[in-house]
Amino acid sequence: VKNGRKSADSRSIRTISSSHMDDESSLGSDSEINGFTNDRHTDKYGFIGGAQQYSEESAQDVPPEVLRQREVKWLDMLSNWDKWMVKRHKKVRLRCQKGIPPSLRGRAWLYLSGGKVKREQNRGKFEELDSQAGDPKELDVIEKDLHRQFPFHEMFVSRGGHGQQDLFRVLKAYTLYRPEEGYCQAQAPIAAVLLMHMPAEDAFWGLVQICEKYLPGYYSAGLEAIQLDGEILYALTRRVSPLVYRHLEKHKMEPILYMTEWFMCAFSRTLPWASVLRVWDMFLCDGVKIIFRVGLVLLKCMLGTREKLKACQGQYETMELLRAIEPRYMQEGFLVREVLEVPVSERDVEREHHVQLKRWRKNRGELHCKSPPRMHGARAIMASEPPSRQDLRQNPTIIVESPLPPPQPTPQLKKGEKSKEEKSKKKGSMKKAPTVMEIPNPYPLAGDPQRDPQLPLRDPQLPLRDPQLPLRDPQLPLRDPQLPLRDPMPTLRNSTVQQPLVNDTPLPNTPEDSPPPHQPTLNDQSLLTVSPLQKSTQSLSSIEADQDTYL
């Protein structure tokens, strides 16, 4: 069993010729049209009958609440993509390493690869290419390869189904877009992976970006770029895993023998599908260095110990071992963790590229295919072609009509005429606020302004108090009968020596034998002539004195 492919003797699959199907059949998917009944098992990635190798075992299930949180974060990033890429690119990379949510993966891939900007800047280009006939030779080769691309995926299982039709349109449009490059068989799985996540036009521009920015020259005649990258992988293996390098050198294993399908198909035909998606998330964010890292991890895992090398005594045994990679090394969690730990950066790739290119020119001469410079990831692509806000604006893919009636059109007003709402607002703003009557203080201080005696102290219409509430609790005494009314000789607080509060110093020009000034007593009749305000003031002072004595 291979990724998306299945041997004939592994499972007998009942097929029905499409000529026996009615044109008005109610069967919806291509898999049903091709003879797969409803009792078939389709995994969450769309592969039928368990044809996708180790897809269920290697996948890591993310809790739904975590998935919802990641979707919210990605929606915010996609809405402000240029700001995130410029100011917080490390956060974007970290979220790509954690895995893009499946519901937003297609849109995120389009933004990461720069296909969104390319599509907006070339509106109508895909429709123009799709309407053209194309080269018959190229079209004949494309048609022969359609049924080979993930034949057990429900999107491509039917001959002539919508999946194969869109794949044909995308590949034909690319041959017209780059006629000097033409069609390469390794482009078909790349385009098929994109079509599983986005419409045909978006998949076309994604394919353009991968072929021109990420893997330039890979699909040109002569395959010079892939041979050059094979030498780069060979040199990086010497630094990362010397034991593997010595084994490959001993048996004269050329890199082109084992890494061509890995690199040209971006591991889409090698790894389990869960691992393919995670590798593509990182690849479209950080560039080709992720492809080199995955290749180095697989080489190290399969040939990195002496016990494993004992079983590989020759070139044939080594090739068979690399073609049948153990499932545990391809599991999603293990592979991603190992890839992130490989010490290979884009600077290392460019340094080795310069060295190998110099060696190539010395031994073989100049390259026949002049490919554009390689871009290492989404940030480099955006820096090379700065997009506008209009290019990054998200367009709705599904438009739902609202059940509510459309809003009534506002009548056009003549020049200088105001609407009813503006008039009502103006009238409301002209109303005076209700005046608040100021109540004077009945006990003014010395610095307060004098009150007009003609004004009343309070509103005569308001009652003095609520008549339903009692003045006080009649069961409680007015005061403690055991306490005197006031201390005749009060002392100062915090004073060790008790001194009378009455001033004993004689007034000037007053003889010592003269009697003291008259001190009013409680029984003095002069208190009867005091005003009510003075009485209340005196009563308050006597209560305070009693409290001081009590305390």
N, C-alpha and C positions, 0 to 999 in steps of 0.2 A: 504494500500500500504506500502510495506517495501522496504528497499534499495536493488534494483536489483530483487525484487520479486513482484508479483502482484496477487491480488485475482481474482478468475475466473469470478465473476460477475461485476467487474469494467469495463472491456472492452472485447468485443468478438473479438478474433483474429482468422482470417481465416488461417487454416493450410492445407497443401497439403502433402500427404504421399510422402516420398522420393522415393518410388518404382515407382511413376508415372513420375519421372524426368529422362530425358535422361542422359546417362553418359557423353555425349559430349555437355552438356548444356553450353551456353555462360554466364550464370549468374555467377557473380564473388564471391559474399560474401555468408557466411553461412546463413544470414538472407533471402536472395533471394531464396536460395535452399530450405529453410524451409517454404516458402510460403508467405513471406512478400514482397509485390510488391514495385515498385519504389515510390509510392505515400506515403509511410510511413514516419513518422517524426522521425529522429534520431538526438539526441542532439550531442554536440561537444565531449562528452565523449564516444559515441558509444551505448548509451542505446536507445532502440526502443520504439516508441509510448508513450513517457513520463513516462516509467516505473520507472525511477530513481526519487526517491522522492525529490522534491524541488531542483533539480539540477540547473535549470535555475534561480530560484529566489534567491538562496543563493550564487551563484557564483559572484565574483567580476571581472569585465572586466578590464583588464590592457590595457592601450593605447599601440598601436603597437610600437611607438618609445621607450617607456619604456621597452617593451618586448625585442626589439632588443638590447638595452643597457645591459639588464640583461644577454642576451645570450652571448654577447661578454665577459662580466665579468666571466661568468661560464666557457666559453671555455678557458680563461686564467688560471682559477683555476685548471681545469682538466688537463691542460698541465703541470702544476707544482704542482701537488697535494701534494706531500710530504712536500714541502716548505711551502705551505699554511697551512697545518694541524699542522705543528710544530711551525711556527712563527706567523701566523695570523689566529688562530683557531676562535677567537671571530668574525672576519669578516665573516668566513664561516658560523658560527652559525647565524649571523644576516641575511645573504642572504638566508639561509634555512627558517628562520622565515618569511621573505618577500614572499617566495614561489619560488620554482625552476621553470624555464621556461619549458613549456610542451615538447618542442622539445628536451630538454636535461635531462628530469626527469629520464628516465630509466638509462642513463649512470651515472648520479649523484648518484642515489640510489645504483648502483653497486659499485661505489667507496666508498660511505659512509659506506656501510655495510661490506666492505672488501671482497665482492664476486669477485671483479676483481683480487685481489691478490690470492685468493683461487683458482680461475680458472686457472691462469697462473702457479701456483705451482702444479696443478694436471691436466695437459693437457692429454686429451684422457680418463679421468676417466668417464666422463658422457657418452661418446660413449660406453665404456666398460659396464657400468651398463645398458644402454639402450638396448644393444644387448642380455642381459640375460633374462631369462623367468620370474623369480620372483615367489613369493609364491602365489599359486592359491587362498588361502583364502583371502589374502590381496588384490589381484587383483579384486576379486569378490566384495569386499566392495567398492573399489575405483570406479569401473564401475557403481555401484548403485548411487554414489554421484556426478557423473560428470554433470548430467543434472540439479542438484540443485544449481550449482554455477553460479549466475548471469544469469538466463535463458533468460532474455530480453536484454542482451548485444549481439551485432551483432557478437561478436567473439565466443560466447558459445551457441548461439540460436539453432544451428543445431546439431542434434544427429549424432555423427561420423564426425563432421566437424573438421577443422584444429585446432580450439581452444580447443575442448574437447580432441583431439588426443594429443596435446602438454601437456595438463593438466594431462592426464593419464601417459605420459612418465615421467614427472617431479615427480609425486607422487610415481610411481613405482620405479624410480631410488632412491628416498629417503628411501624407505623401504629396498632396497638392500644396501644402504650406511649405514644405522643404523638399522640393523635387530633386535637388542635388544629393540629398541623403537617402531618400526613398524609404522603403519599408524593411524593417528587420524583425525577425520572428520573436526576438526577446521583448519587443515593444508590446506585443499582444497581452501577456500577463500583467504588465504594468497598467495598460489601459483597462483591463478587466477589473483589477483591484480598485481603480478609481471609479469605475462605473457601479460598483457595488455600494458606493457611498454618495454619489452625486449624479446629476443629469448629464446627458451626453456633451453638451456645450462646455460645462464646467470640467468634465473629465478630459476633453480635448485640450483645454488651456493648462490643466494640470500636467498632462503628458508633455506639452510643449516646454513647460518650465523644468521638468525633470530631465528631458533630453538636452536642453540648452544650458541650464544653470547648474544642476546637481551632477549630472553624468555626461558632460559634453564629449562628443566624439565616440561614445560607447557603441552607437548603432550605425556608424559610418562604414563604408566599404573598407575592408582590410582589418578592421577591429584593432587598430593601432593603439587607441586609448586604453582599451581593456588589457592589452598586453603590457602597456607601460604601468598600469596600476597593479598588475600581477607582480612585476618586479618590485614595486613599492611595498606590496604585502610581504614579499619574500625578505626584503631588507628589514622590515619592522618585526618579522618573526625572529630574526637573528637577535634583536634586542630584547624582545618580550619573552621568548621561550627558546633559549639556545639549544636545548635538547631536541626540540622539534626541527629546528633549522638544520642541525647536523644530520638528522635522519633523512630529511628531504634532499639534502645535498648529496648524501651517500648514495641514494638510489636514483639520483638525477630526476627528481620529480619537478617538472616544470609547473609553475603556478597556473598556467593556462589550462592545465588538465583538470584541476579540481575547483578553481574559483570562478570560472566563466559564468556558469549558471547562478552561482551565489550573487555575484555583483551585477550582472546584466538584468536579472529579474528581481534584484533587491530582496533576496531570500523568500520571495512569495511562493516559490515552488519547492522550498526546502523545509521550512519551519512549520510547526502547528499554527493554526490560524490566529489563536490568541497571541502567540509570540510575534507573528507577522505584523499584527496591528500595533503592538507596542514598539517594535523596531521601526516601523514607518512613522509613528508619532515622533520619535527621537530623530530619525533620519531627516524628515522634512523641517525640523527645527534647527538641527546642528550640522547637517550636511553629510558628506561622504565619509567623514571620519567614523561615523556610527557603523557604516558598512565594513570598514576596515576592522573595527573593534569586534564586531560579531564574528568575522572570519578568523581573527586571532583567537577568540574564545573557543570556537569549535575545534581549531587545530590543537590548541593546548589541552582541551578536555579529552580528545580522542588519541593524541599521540604524546602527551606530556609526561608519561611515566615509563620507566624501563620495562615494567611488566607488560604494558600494552605494546611496546615496540618489539618484544620477543615474538609476538604473534604476527608481526609484519616483517617478514624476511625478504620482501621484494617489492617492486613497484606495483604489481597487480594486487597483492594483499593490502597494501596501503591505500590504493584507490578504492577497493571494496569497503574498507573500513570507513573512509570518508564519505562514501555514498550511503552508508547505513549508520547514521549518527544515533547514538543511544538516546532514547526519549527523555531520560532524566536531565540531560544536558540542554535540551531544547524547551524545558518547561519555562513558563512565562516568568515566574518569580526568580528562579535561579539565573536564567539567561540575562535578564535586565540588570540584576545585581552585579553579575560578572562583567557585563559590558561597561557599566559605569566605573568600574575599578581599573580598567585597562588604561595605562598611562600613555595614551596617544592623543595628541591635540592636532588642530588644523595646521599649526606651525610645523609640527613634525612631518605631517603629510606633505606640506609644500616644500620642506627642505629635501625630503627624499625624492619628491617629484623633480626638483631641479637637478639632483645628482643623477637620477636615472635617465632624465632627458638628455643630459650631457653625454652620458655613456651611450645612449641610443644613437645620437648623432655621430659619435665617434665610430661606432661599429656598423651602423646601418644607413647612415645618412639622415637627411631631413625627413620629417613626417610628411606624408602625402596629404593628410587631412588637417587643415588648419581649423581647429575647433576653438570656440571662444573660451576665455578664462573661466575656470571653475569657481563657483560661488559656494562658500562654506556656510550654508544655513540661511534661515529666513532674514536675519538681521543684515547680512551682507547683500542679499537680494534687494531689500528695501533701501539700503544706502546707495546702491548702484542706480536705482530708478525710484527716486522719491515720489510717493503717490500723493494725490490730493485728497481732501476730505470727501469729495464727491466720488472718487474711485473706491473708497473704503465704505461708503454708505451701504447699509444692508437693505436689500429689497425683499419684500415679502414674497414667499414662494406659494403661499396658499391665501387666497382672498375669500373671505366669507361675508356674504351679504347680511347685514344686520336686520333682525325681524322688526325693529322699531321703525316707525314711519320717518321719512326724511324730514329734516328741519325745514320749516317754512322760510322762504327767502325774505330777507329784510327789504322793505320798500326803499327805493332810492330817493333820497332827499335832495331837494334843490339846494343850490349854493346859498349858504347863510341860514338855512332852515335847520332847526334843532328837533331831535326826536322827543317823544313823550317822556322817555326815561330821563333824559338830560334835564327836561323842564321840571319834572317832579323832584329830581335831586337838587336842582337849584332852589326850588321853593322850600324844600325841607331844610336846606342849609340856611335860608333867610329867617327861619323861625327863631325867636329869641328864647334863650334858655330860661327856665323858671328861676325867679329871684329867690335867694335863700336869706331868710330873715336872721340877722345877727342878734344873738342873745347876749346882753351885757353881763359882765362879771359882777355879782352882787357884793363881792369883797375885793375891790380894786386895790392894787399895790400903789406905792407912792409914785412910781414912775409912769403909771398908766395914764392915758389922756382922760380928761374930765368928760363925764357923760352928760348929755343933755337932760336936764331934770324934767323937761316936758314929755320925753319919751317914756313909755311904760317899761318896767323891768322885764315883763314877760307878756306873752300873748294872753289877753283876758279870756279868749274863747277856749283855751286848753285847760283841763282840770289840773288842780295842784298835784293830785296823785290818784292812783287807782282806788276807788272807794271799796272795792271788794277785798283788798288786801288789808290785814290788821296793821295797826301802827307798830305793835310789838307784842311779844308773848306776855299775856297778863299774869302767868304763873311765876315768871322770873321777877325778882326784886329789882328795884331801880339801881341799888348799889349794895355793897356788903355793909351791913349795919355795924359790924365790929370795928371797921376802919374809921378813923376820925375824918372829918370833912377835909382837913388839910393839916399838914405838919406846921405848927407855929414856928418851928426853928429848923427849916430844911437845910441840908448840907450839900455842898458841891460833890459831884461824882468823882470817884478816884482820888479823894482827898483824905489824908491821914488825920488832919486836925480839923475838927468840926468848927466851922465859923458861921455865925449867923449871916443870913442873906440880907438882913436889914442894914442899911448903911448907918454906922454909929458916928461917922465923922461929922462934927458940927458944921453947919454952913458958915461961910464967912460973915463977919459982923453980927454974930449971934452969940450971946452970952451963954457960958456953960451951964448956969443954973436955970436957964429958961427951959420950960417944959418942951418935950419933943413935939414935933408937929402932929396934928390930929390924925390918927390912924382909924379909918372906918372899920367898924365891926359888922358882924352879920346882922345884928339887931338895929343897925343904924338906919334912921329914917331917910337918910339921903339917898340910899339905894333905890328907894321907891320912885325917885324922880329921874333915874337913869333911863336912857332910851332902850328900846328892845334890842337894838343891835349891840349896844354896850353890854347888856345883860348876857347875851349869847356869847360874846367874847370872853367875859369874866367867867362864865360857867365852863367854857372850854379850857381856860387856863387853870381853873381849880381842878378839873378832871386830870389834866396833865400832871399837875403837882401831886395829886393822889397816886397816880400811876408811878411817878418817880419814887415816892415814899414806899410804895408796895414792893417795887422791884429792889 
